[in-house]
Amino acid sequence: MMSLKLQVILGVILFLALVGILNMVRSRALELKYVLAWILCDLALLIMVIFPQSMGGLSRLLGISSPMNMIFFLGFLFFLGIIFSLTVALSRTTERLRKLAQSVALRFEKLEACDEQGDAVQDLPADTEEVSR
């Protein structure tokens, strides 16, 4: 059983973490789609801190012998979910970067072809730094 002092300390820490996460989303330092799992985890932990007997009931419901084993199991599942979602995001970003690099290469090829023909091209950037902006 958790002491009241420990419950208050953990509750304040989890609440401050939630406020910090939401503030970072509000200031666009983090995207909501990547933070949603952390917000849900924070809220679940906050509920378990406020109602510590819920850990025992949930572990019995899931057939897990000890509430501590349940916490480790749920933590493991949480991190697997985070790793999977980051892998999906990385794959999407890699694909977008590949398409962007191909698009830039095609634009520069067209620019060089126009320069060789002597045509003036006004709307294409002169160097790669302007493209990356």
PAFI-237362 format. One line per 8 residues: number of its first residue (from 1); their letters; for each residue x, y, z of N, C-alpha, C, O, CB. Coordinates in pm, 1 decimal, decimal comma, always signed. Glycine has a CB too. Example, Ala and Ser with C-alpha at 12.3 -4.5 7.8 and 13.67 -1.06 7.14 Angstrom:
# PAFI-237362
1 = AS = +1319,0/-569,0/+780,0/+1230,0/-450,0/+780,0/+1320,0/-330,0/+780,0/+1423,6/-331,9/+846,5/+1130,8/-447,3/+904,6 | +1285,0/-225,0/+708,0/+1367,0/-106,0/+714,0/+1290,0/+3,0/+787,0/+1340,9/+113,8/+803,9/+1408,4/-59,8/+572,5
This chain:
# PAFI-237362
1 = MMSLKLQV = +83,7/-118,5/+0,0/+0,0/+0,0/+0,0/+87,9/+124,4/+0,0/+187,7/+131,1/+71,7/-95,1/+0,0/+121,4 | +50,3/+221,7/-80,3/+125,0/+346,2/-89,0/+84,8/+440,2/+23,3/-32,1/+448,3/+61,0/+103,1/+412,9/-224,7 | +184,0/+511,1/+75,9/+152,9/+611,2/+176,8/+90,0/+732,7/+109,1/+106,5/+754,0/-11,0/+280,4/+651,8/+256,1 | +18,2/+811,1/+187,4/-47,5/+929,3/+133,5/+55,3/+1029,1/+80,6/+32,8/+1094,1/-21,5/-135,3/+995,0/+240,6 | +168,1/+1040,8/+150,7/+273,7/+1133,3/+108,5/+327,2/+1093,3/-29,7/+345,5/+1178,9/-116,2/+389,1/+1135,5/+212,6 | +352,1/+964,1/-50,3/+400,9/+915,8/-179,4/+296,1/+937,1/-288,2/+330,2/+974,2/-400,5/+438,6/+767,0/-170,4 | +169,5/+914,2/-255,9/+62,2/+937,0/-353,5/+59,0/+1082,7/-397,2/+45,5/+1111,9/-516,0/-74,2/+896,6/-294,7 | +71,3/+1174,2/-301,5/+67,0/+1317,5/-333,4/+187,0/+1355,4/-420,6/+171,9/+1426,9/-519,7/+65,5/+1402,9/-203,3
9 = ILGVILFL = +306,0/+1307,5/-383,6/+426,6/+1340,7/-459,8/+416,1/+1287,1/-603,0/+442,9/+1359,8/-698,7/+552,3/+1283,2/-390,0 | +377,4/+1161,2/-617,3/+362,5/+1102,6/-750,6/+252,3/+1172,1/-830,5/+266,8/+1194,9/-950,6/+332,4/+953,0/-739,4 | +143,5/+1205,2/-764,0/+34,1/+1276,1/-831,5/+77,7/+1411,4/-883,6/+43,7/+1448,4/-996,0/-83,3/+1293,6/-737,5 | +152,8/+1486,2/-803,2/+201,3/+1617,7/-845,6/+299,0/+1602,8/-962,3/+291,6/+1678,1/-1059,5/+269,2/+1691,6/-727,6 | +390,9/+1505,5/-953,0/+487,4/+1484,0/-1061,9/+415,6/+1446,9/-1191,8/+447,7/+1500,4/-1297,8/+588,2/+1373,2/-1023,7 | +319,1/+1355,9/-1183,9/+245,9/+1315,1/-1303,7/+162,3/+1429,7/-1360,3/+151,4/+1444,7/-1482,0/+156,1/+1195,7/-1272,4 | +103,6/+1510,3/-1272,1/+25,5/+1624,6/-1318,3/+115,6/+1726,5/-1387,5/+79,8/+1779,1/-1492,9/-48,8/+1690,2/-1200,6 | +232,3/+1754,9/-1329,1/+326,1/+1849,3/-1390,7/+377,4/+1796,2/-1525,1/+395,5/+1872,7/-1619,8/+444,7/+1876,6/-1295,8
17 = ALVGILNM = +400,6/+1665,1/-1532,4/+443,1/+1605,5/-1659,1/+334,1/+1621,4/-1765,0/+363,0/+1652,8/-1880,4/+477,9/+1456,3/-1639,9 | +209,9/+1599,8/-1725,4/+98,2/+1615,9/-1818,5/+87,2/+1760,4/-1866,6/+67,9/+1785,4/-1985,6/-33,2/+1572,2/-1752,4 | +99,4/+1854,3/-1774,6/+94,6/+1996,5/-1811,7/+211,0/+2030,1/-1905,0/+192,6/+2102,4/-2002,9/+99,0/+2086,9/-1684,9 | +330,8/+1978,2/-1875,5/+446,2/+2002,9/-1961,4/+427,8/+1946,5/-2101,1/+461,4/+2011,6/-2200,0/+570,1/+1944,2/-1899,4 | +374,0/+1824,6/-2109,2/+350,0/+1762,7/-2239,8/+247,7/+1844,4/-2319,1/+268,5/+1872,8/-2437,0/+300,9/+1616,6/-2222,8 | +139,1/+1881,3/-2255,2/+35,9/+1959,6/-2323,8/+88,2/+2096,5/-2365,9/+51,4/+2147,1/-2471,9/-86,5/+1976,3/-2233,8 | +173,9/+2156,9/-2283,3/+233,1/+2285,9/-2318,1/+324,4/+2272,0/-2439,9/+326,7/+2360,2/-2525,7/+311,7/+2343,3/-2198,5 | +398,8/+2163,3/-2447,8/+485,8/+2141,5/-2563,3/+403,2/+2117,9/-2690,1/+443,3/+2159,7/-2798,7/+579,6/+2022,1/-2538,0
25 = VRSRALEL = +289,7/+2052,1/-2677,0/+201,4/+2032,5/-2792,1/+142,8/+2167,0/-2834,2/+134,3/+2197,6/-2953,2/+88,1/+1931,1/-2758,8 | +102,4/+2246,8/-2735,5/+44,3/+2377,9/-2764,7/+144,0/+2470,1/-2835,0/+106,5/+2545,2/-2925,1/-4,7/+2443,3/-2635,9 | +270,4/+2464,6/-2794,0/+371,7/+2549,8/-2854,8/+432,4/+2486,6/-2980,6/+528,8/+2538,4/-3037,0/+481,2/+2579,7/-2753,8 | +375,1/+2375,4/-3022,9/+414,4/+2303,0/-3143,6/+557,8/+2248,5/-3138,9/+620,5/+2228,8/-3243,0/+399,4/+2393,2/-3262,8 | +608,6/+2224,7/-3018,8/+738,6/+2159,1/-3004,5/+724,1/+2009,2/-3028,9/+819,5/+1942,6/-3069,2/+798,4/+2185,6/-2864,0 | +604,3/+1956,7/-3004,4/+573,7/+1815,9/-3028,5/+441,8/+1807,5/-3103,4/+353,8/+1891,7/-3085,6/+567,5/+1735,1/-2895,1 | +428,6/+1705,6/-3187,0/+302,2/+1684,1/-3256,6/+212,0/+1594,4/-3173,5/+258,1/+1500,8/-3108,3/+326,0/+1622,4/-3395,9 | +84,5/+1624,2/-3176,7/-12,4/+1551,6/-3095,1/-15,0/+1402,2/-3127,9/-30,4/+1319,9/-3037,7/-151,0/+1611,0/-3114,3
33 = KYVLAWIL = -0,1/+1366,5/-3254,8/-9,1/+1225,0/-3292,0/+103,3/+1142,9/-3230,4/+86,3/+1022,8/-3209,4/-6,4/+1210,2/-3443,5 | +218,5/+1204,5/-3200,6/+328,4/+1131,7/-3137,4/+319,0/+1134,0/-2985,5/+381,5/+1051,4/-2919,1/+461,3/+1189,7/-3181,0 | +243,5/+1225,3/-2930,1/+238,0/+1245,0/-2786,2/+117,2/+1175,5/-2724,0/+110,3/+1161,4/-2601,9/+234,8/+1392,9/-2754,2 | +23,6/+1132,8/-2805,3/-100,6/+1075,9/-2754,2/-76,5/+957,1/-2662,2/-142,6/+945,4/-2559,0/-189,1/+1034,0/-2869,0 | +15,9/+869,3/-2696,7/+45,6/+753,3/-2611,3/+101,6/+796,7/-2476,8/+68,9/+737,6/-2373,9/+144,7/+659,4/-2680,9 | +186,2/+900,0/-2476,8/+243,9/+948,4/-2350,7/+135,5/+1011,0/-2262,6/+136,6/+994,1/-2140,7/+356,4/+1051,2/-2378,2 | +42,7/+1082,9/-2324,5/-67,1/+1143,7/-2247,5/-153,7/+1034,2/-2186,0/-189,7/+1042,3/-2068,5/-153,5/+1236,9/-2337,7 | -187,5/+932,2/-2264,3/-269,1/+822,2/-2211,9/-196,7/+747,6/-2100,1/-258,4/+710,7/-2000,2/-305,8/+724,8/-2324,5
41 = CDLALLIM = -67,6/+725,4/-2116,0/+11,0/+658,9/-2011,7/+13,4/+743,0/-1884,2/-2,1/+690,4/-1774,0/+154,8/+632,5/-2060,8 | +32,8/+873,1/-1899,9/+34,8/+962,8/-1783,9/-98,9/+959,9/-1711,2/-102,7/+954,2/-1588,3/+68,2/+1106,6/-1827,0 | -208,5/+963,6/-1786,3/-340,4/+960,6/-1723,6/-366,2/+826,9/-1654,2/-424,7/+823,2/-1545,9/-448,9/+987,4/-1827,9 | -322,5/+716,6/-1716,7/-340,4/+584,4/-1654,2/-260,6/+575,5/-1524,2/-310,3/+524,2/-1424,0/-296,8/+471,6/-1751,5 | -137,9/+625,0/-1526,0/-57,3/+624,6/-1403,5/-117,3/+714,6/-1296,7/-113,4/+681,6/-1178,1/+85,3/+668,7/-1433,6 | -172,7/+828,1/-1338,0/-237,2/+918,4/-1243,2/-356,8/+851,2/-1177,4/-377,7/+866,3/-1057,0/-280,8/+1047,4/-1313,1 | -434,8/+777,8/-1254,2/-548,8/+703,8/-1197,6/-500,1/+597,3/-1099,9/-560,1/+577,0/-994,4/-632,8/+638,3/-1310,0 | -390,2/+529,0/-1135,9/-337,0/+426,1/-1045,9/-278,5/+485,5/-918,7/-279,2/+420,2/-814,3/-231,0/+344,2/-1117,0
49 = VIFPQSMG = -228,0/+608,0/-925,7/-176,0/+674,2/-805,6/-291,9/+718,2/-716,7/-286,3/+704,3/-594,5/-87,2/+796,0/-843,4 | -396,7/+771,3/-778,8/-511,4/+817,5/-700,6/-586,3/+699,0/-639,8/-631,1/+705,5/-525,3/-606,4/+901,1/-788,5 | -599,5/+591,3/-716,4/-668,0/+470,6/-669,0/-570,6/+352,5/-671,7/-576,8/+271,4/-764,1/-794,1/+440,0/-756,4 | -480,8/+340,5/-573,3/-378,8/+234,5/-577,5/-437,9/+93,2/-572,4/-373,7/-1,1/-618,8/-282,3/+252,3/-462,1 | -556,7/+76,4/-518,0/-617,5/-56,1/-513,2/-658,3/-103,8/-652,7/-683,4/-222,7/-672,4/-739,0/-54,9/-420,6 | -665,0/-12,2/-749,4/-701,1/-51,0/-885,4/-593,6/-139,3/-949,3/-624,5/-221,1/-1035,9/-724,1/+73,2/-971,1 | -467,7/-123,5/-907,5/-360,5/-208,4/-962,4/-382,3/-354,5/-923,7/-364,7/-444,3/-1006,0/-222,0/-160,5/-912,4 | -420,6/-377,9/-798,8/-446,3/-514,3/-753,6/-566,0/-575,1/-824,6/-562,5/-690,6/-867,0/-468,7/-516,7/-603,5
57 = GLSRLLGI = -672,1/-496,3/-837,0/-792,2/-545,4/-905,6/-766,7/-574,0/-1052,1/-815,2/-673,9/-1105,2/-904,9/-445,1/-892,6 | -690,2/-486,3/-1119,1/-660,1/-506,5/-1259,9/-569,7/-627,7/-1279,8/-586,4/-702,6/-1376,0/-594,8/-381,8/-1318,6 | -474,1/-647,1/-1189,4/-385,2/-763,2/-1203,3/-462,2/-894,0/-1181,6/-436,6/-992,8/-1250,4/-267,9/-753,5/-1103,0 | -556,5/-894,9/-1086,2/-638,9/-1014,7/-1066,7/-727,9/-1039,7/-1188,2/-746,8/-1154,2/-1229,2/-725,3/-1000,8/-939,8 | -783,0/-931,5/-1246,1/-869,0/-943,0/-1362,8/-792,8/-1000,7/-1482,5/-847,7/-1080,2/-1558,7/-927,9/-806,5/-1398,4 | -667,3/-960,8/-1498,6/-585,6/-1009,8/-1609,2/-520,1/-1143,7/-1579,7/-457,6/-1202,7/-1667,9/-479,9/-908,9/-1642,9 | -533,4/-1192,2/-1457,3/-474,6/-1319,6/-1421,0/-325,9/-1312,4/-1392,6/-255,3/-1412,5/-1405,1/-499,1/-1417,6/-1528,6 | -277,7/-1194,8/-1354,6/-136,2/-1175,6/-1324,5/-120,9/-1185,2/-1173,1/-198,1/-1124,5/-1098,8/-82,7/-1037,5/-1379,7
65 = SSPMNMIF = -21,8/-1260,9/-1127,4/-10,5/-1294,7/-984,8/+19,5/-1174,5/-895,3/-24,1/-1171,1/-780,2/+97,0/-1397,8/-966,1 | +92,5/-1077,3/-946,1/+133,0/-965,0/-861,2/+108,1/-832,7/-933,6/+129,5/-823,2/-1054,5/+282,3/-977,5/-821,4 | +63,1/-730,8/-860,4/+45,8/-599,3/-924,8/+176,4/-545,2/-983,2/+174,6/-475,9/-1084,9/-10,3/-499,0/-824,3 | +289,7/-576,3/-919,6/+418,3/-529,8/-971,5/+449,0/-595,9/-1106,3/+500,3/-530,2/-1196,9/+531,2/-559,4/-870,3 | +418,4/-724,1/-1119,9/+437,8/-792,4/-1248,4/+348,7/-730,6/-1356,2/+388,6/-719,4/-1472,1/+407,8/-943,4/-1234,5 | +228,0/-690,9/-1316,8/+136,9/-627,8/-1410,6/+194,7/-495,3/-1459,2/+186,1/-464,0/-1578,0/-0,6/-606,3/-1346,0 | +253,3/-417,4/-1368,7/+311,8/-288,7/-1406,2/+425,7/-309,7/-1505,9/+435,0/-237,9/-1605,5/+362,9/-213,4/-1281,1 | +512,5/-408,1/-1479,5/+622,0/-436,2/-1572,3/+568,9/-483,2/-1707,7/+620,2/-442,6/-1812,0/+716,3/-542,0/-1513,2
73 = FLGFLFFL = +467,6/-567,4/-1706,5/+409,1/-617,1/-1830,8/+347,0/-503,6/-1911,5/+369,5/-493,8/-2032,1/+303,8/-724,1/-1801,0 | +269,1/-417,8/-1845,8/+207,1/-305,6/-1915,8/+313,0/-206,8/-1965,7/+298,9/-149,8/-2073,9/+106,9/-233,9/-1823,6 | +418,6/-186,8/-1887,0/+527,7/-100,1/-1931,5/+595,6/-155,9/-2055,7/+628,2/-81,5/-2148,3/+630,2/-82,0/-1819,8 | +616,8/-286,9/-2057,4/+675,7/-352,4/-2173,5/+587,3/-334,2/-2296,5/+637,2/-302,1/-2404,4/+697,8/-501,5/-2145,3 | +457,0/-354,5/-2281,2/+364,3/-335,1/-2393,2/+363,0/-189,8/-2439,9/+356,3/-162,5/-2559,7/+222,7/-378,2/-2353,1 | +369,4/-97,4/-2345,0/+370,8/+45,1/-2378,6/+493,3/+77,9/-2463,8/+482,0/+144,6/-2566,7/+369,7/+131,4/-2250,2 | +609,8/+31,1/-2420,5/+730,9/+61,5/-2496,0/+732,5/-7,4/-2632,2/+786,1/+48,1/-2728,2/+853,4/+20,7/-2416,4 | +675,6/-125,6/-2642,5/+662,7/-189,2/-2773,9/+574,7/-104,7/-2866,6/+604,5/-89,3/-2985,0/+603,9/-331,4/-2759,4
81 = GIIFSLTV = +466,4/-50,6/-2811,2/+379,2/+36,4/-2890,6/+448,8/+164,1/-2935,0/+432,0/+208,2/-3048,7/+255,4/+71,6/-2811,4 | +526,9/+223,4/-2845,6/+601,5/+344,8/-2879,6/+703,6/+314,2/-2989,0/+715,0/+389,0/-3086,1/+672,1/+402,9/-2754,3 | +777,2/+205,3/-2973,5/+877,7/+168,3/-3073,3/+812,2/+142,9/-3209,1/+864,9/+184,5/-3312,3/+955,6/+43,4/-3027,6 | +697,6/+74,8/-3209,2/+627,7/+48,7/-3334,6/+581,9/+178,3/-3400,2/+600,7/+196,4/-3520,5/+508,2/-42,9/-3310,5 | +521,6/+269,2/-3322,6/+472,8/+394,3/-3381,1/+587,4/+480,0/-3433,5/+572,2/+546,2/-3536,2/+392,2/+473,0/-3278,1 | +701,7/+480,1/-3365,3/+816,9/+555,6/-3414,0/+875,7/+491,4/-3540,1/+924,6/+562,1/-3628,1/+924,2/+565,4/-3304,6 | +871,3/+359,8/-3549,2/+918,2/+291,4/-3669,2/+830,6/+326,3/-3788,6/+881,2/+349,5/-3898,3/+920,2/+139,6/-3647,5 | +700,1/+330,2/-3767,9/+607,7/+369,0/-3875,4/+634,8/+512,8/-3917,6/+640,3/+542,0/-4037,0/+460,0/+353,0/-3830,0
89 = ALSRTTER = +651,8/+603,3/-3821,0/+678,7/+743,7/-3853,0/+810,5/+758,7/-3927,4/+819,9/+837,6/-4021,4/+680,8/+828,2/-3725,4 | +912,1/+684,0/-3886,5/+1041,7/+690,5/-3954,4/+1031,0/+639,1/-4097,4/+1091,7/+696,2/-4188,0/+1146,9/+609,8/-3877,1 | +955,6/+533,5/-4118,7/+937,3/+479,9/-4253,7/+867,5/+581,2/-4343,4/+906,6/+599,9/-4458,6/+856,8/+349,3/-4249,3 | +765,4/+645,9/-4291,3/+693,5/+747,9/-4369,7/+785,2/+865,0/-4401,9/+784,6/+915,4/-4514,2/+568,6/+798,0/-4293,2 | +863,6/+908,3/-4304,6/+954,8/+1021,2/-4325,6/+1062,5/+985,6/-4426,8/+1099,1/+1069,0/-4509,6/+1019,2/+1064,0/-4193,1 | +1113,4/+864,3/-4421,5/+1214,3/+819,7/-4517,4/+1157,9/+820,7/-4659,0/+1225,2/+864,0/-4752,5/+1264,8/+679,0/-4481,2 | +1036,7/+774,0/-4674,7/+972,5/+773,0/-4806,6/+950,8/+915,3/-4858,0/+974,6/+943,2/-4975,5/+838,0/+697,9/-4800,4 | +905,7/+1005,5/-4770,2/+885,5/+1145,0/-4810,5/+1018,2/+1209,7/-4849,4/+1023,6/+1285,9/-4945,9/+818,6/+1225,0/-4696,8
97 = LRKLAQSV = +1124,1/+1180,4/-4776,2/+1255,1/+1236,5/-4806,5/+1307,2/+1185,1/-4940,5/+1366,4/+1260,7/-5017,6/+1354,3/+1202,9/-4694,9 | +1285,3/+1057,8/-4968,0/+1326,8/+1000,9/-5096,1/+1254,4/+1070,0/-5211,3/+1316,5/+1105,5/-5311,5/+1299,7/+849,4/-5099,3 | +1123,6/+1089,1/-5197,2/+1046,0/+1156,1/-5302,0/+1090,6/+1301,2/-5319,9/+1097,5/+1350,8/-5432,3/+896,2/+1151,1/-5268,8 | +1120,6/+1368,4/-5210,4/+1166,4/+1506,9/-5218,0/+1301,6/+1515,6/-5287,5/+1322,5/+1603,4/-5371,1/+1175,0/+1568,3/-5078,0 | +1393,2/+1425,9/-5253,9/+1524,3/+1425,6/-5317,5/+1512,0/+1399,8/-5467,4/+1582,4/+1462,0/-5547,0/+1614,9/+1320,2/-5252,8 | +1423,4/+1309,1/-5506,3/+1402,4/+1282,5/-5648,9/+1343,0/+1403,9/-5719,4/+1381,4/+1436,0/-5831,8/+1310,8/+1160,8/-5667,8 | +1250,0/+1470,7/-5653,7/+1188,5/+1589,6/-5711,6/+1291,1/+1701,1/-5730,9/+1292,8/+1767,1/-5834,8/+1073,9/+1638,5/-5622,9 | +1375,1/+1721,4/-5632,4/+1478,9/+1824,5/-5642,3/+1576,9/+1789,7/-5753,6/+1617,2/+1877,3/-5830,0/+1553,7/+1840,3/-5507,9
105 = ALRFEKLE = +1615,5/+1663,5/-5763,6/+1708,0/+1621,9/-5869,0/+1646,9/+1644,9/-6007,0/+1716,8/+1688,9/-6098,3/+1746,1/+1473,9/-5851,8 | +1518,8/+1616,2/-6023,9/+1452,3/+1639,6/-6152,3/+1446,4/+1788,1/-6185,9/+1464,0/+1827,0/-6301,4/+1311,1/+1581,2/-6150,4 | +1421,5/+1871,0/-6084,5/+1417,1/+2016,6/-6108,2/+1553,0/+2068,3/-6152,9/+1562,0/+2149,7/-6244,7/+1372,0/+2091,3/-5980,9 | +1657,8/+2021,2/-6088,4/+1791,6/+2066,4/-6126,6/+1829,0/+2015,4/-6265,8/+1898,4/+2084,0/-6340,8/+1895,5/+2019,4/-6023,5 | +1783,3/+1896,2/-6299,6/+1808,7/+1844,0/-6433,7/+1738,6/+1930,5/-6537,6/+1796,4/+1960,8/-6642,0/+1761,9/+1697,5/-6445,2 | +1614,5/+1970,5/-6510,3/+1542,1/+2058,9/-6601,3/+1610,3/+2194,6/-6611,4/+1617,5/+2253,0/-6719,5/+1397,3/+2076,2/-6555,0 | +1659,8/+2244,2/-6500,3/+1728,5/+2373,5/-6498,3/+1855,1/+2368,0/-6583,5/+1882,5/+2459,2/-6661,5/+1763,2/+2414,3/-6353,6 | +1931,0/+2261,2/-6567,8/+2053,0/+2247,5/-6647,1/+2020,5/+2234,4/-6795,4/+2091,6/+2288,9/-6879,8/+2134,2/+2126,2/-6600,1
113 = ACDEQGDA = +1913,4/+2162,4/-6827,5/+1873,0/+2147,4/-6967,4/+1832,0/+2281,7/-7026,2/+1863,0/+2310,5/-7141,8/+1757,6/+2046,6/-6979,9 | +1763,3/+2363,4/-6949,0/+1721,5/+2496,1/-6995,7/+1841,7/+2587,5/-7012,6/+1847,0/+2666,3/-7106,9/+1620,9/+2558,9/-6897,8 | +1939,0/+2577,3/-6921,1/+2060,0/+2658,8/-6930,8/+2139,5/+2623,3/-7055,6/+2195,5/+2710,8/-7121,6/+2146,9/+2640,8/-6806,2 | +2144,1/+2494,8/-7087,2/+2216,7/+2451,0/-7206,6/+2150,4/+2501,4/-7333,5/+2218,5/+2528,4/-7432,5/+2226,4/+2299,0/-7210,1 | +2018,4/+2514,3/-7331,8/+1945,8/+2561,9/-7449,0/+1947,0/+2713,8/-7456,3/+1911,4/+2770,9/-7559,4/+1802,1/+2510,6/-7447,0 | +1987,5/+2780,6/-7347,6/+1992,0/+2925,7/-7346,6/+1862,2/+2990,2/-7303,2/+1849,2/+3112,4/-7310,1/+2028,4/+2975,0/-7481,1 | +1766,5/+2912,1/-7259,0/+1639,4/+2967,7/-7212,0/+1658,4/+3026,1/-7073,1/+1736,8/+2973,8/-6993,9/+1527,9/+2859,6/-7211,0 | +1588,4/+3132,5/-7043,6/+1593,2/+3193,2/-6910,0/+1482,5/+3132,1/-6825,5/+1365,4/+3134,3/-6863,2/+1578,2/+3349,3/-6917,3
121 = VQDLPADT = +1520,7/+3078,1/-6711,8/+1423,7/+3019,1/-6620,3/+1424,1/+3103,6/-6493,9/+1525,4/+3111,1/-6424,4/+1456,9/+2868,2/-6589,0 | +1313,3/+3166,2/-6464,1/+1304,5/+3259,1/-6352,5/+1251,4/+3195,8/-6224,8/+1287,5/+3239,6/-6115,6/+1218,0/+3374,1/-6390,1 | +1165,8/+3093,3/-6235,6/+1095,5/+3043,5/-6117,4/+1167,6/+2931,4/-6043,7/+1118,9/+2888,2/-5939,2/+960,6/+2996,0/-6157,0 | +1281,0/+2882,2/-6092,6/+1351,1/+2774,9/-6024,8/+1460,2/+2833,7/-5935,4/+1524,2/+2931,3/-5974,4/+1411,0/+2675,7/-6126,8 | +1483,2/+2777,5/-5817,3/+1585,4/+2829,5/-5727,3/+1725,4/+2809,8/-5783,9/+1749,8/+2718,0/-5862,4/+1574,5/+2762,6/-5591,5 | +1818,4/+2898,4/-5742,4/+1952,9/+2895,2/-5795,0/+2041,5/+2793,6/-5725,3/+2134,2/+2740,5/-5786,7/+2013,9/+3030,1/-5784,6 | +2015,2/+2765,3/-5598,7/+2098,6/+2667,1/-5528,1/+2014,3/+2584,8/-5431,5/+1896,6/+2613,1/-5409,0/+2212,9/+2737,4/-5452,0 | +2077,1/+2483,1/-5375,4/+2002,5/+2388,2/-5292,0/+1958,6/+2448,1/-5159,4/+1862,7/+2398,5/-5100,3/+2086,2/+2265,6/-5266,1
129 = EEVSR = +2023,3/+2550,6/-5110,7/+1982,8/+2608,5/-4981,7/+1844,7/+2670,0/-4991,7/+1766,2/+2662,9/-4897,1/+2084,0/+2714,2/-4935,1 | +1814,3/+2730,7/-5106,3/+1681,3/+2788,4/-5121,8/+1575,3/+2680,6/-5133,0/+1461,0/+2702,9/-5093,0/+1676,5/+2878,7/-5243,7 | +1609,6/+2564,8/-5186,0/+1514,3/+2454,8/-5199,1/+1482,2/+2397,3/-5061,1/+1367,7/+2360,8/-5034,7/+1570,4/+2344,3/-5292,6 | +1581,0/+2389,0/-4974,1/+1559,5/+2324,9/-4844,3/+1475,5/+2407,4/-4748,8/+1432,9/+2356,8/-4645,0/+1690,9/+2295,3/-4780,5 | +1451,0/+2532,5/-4781,4/+1372,2/+2617,4/-4690,8/+1229,2/+2593,6/-4702,5/+1150,2/+2657,3/-4632,9/+1398,0/+2759,3/-4714,7
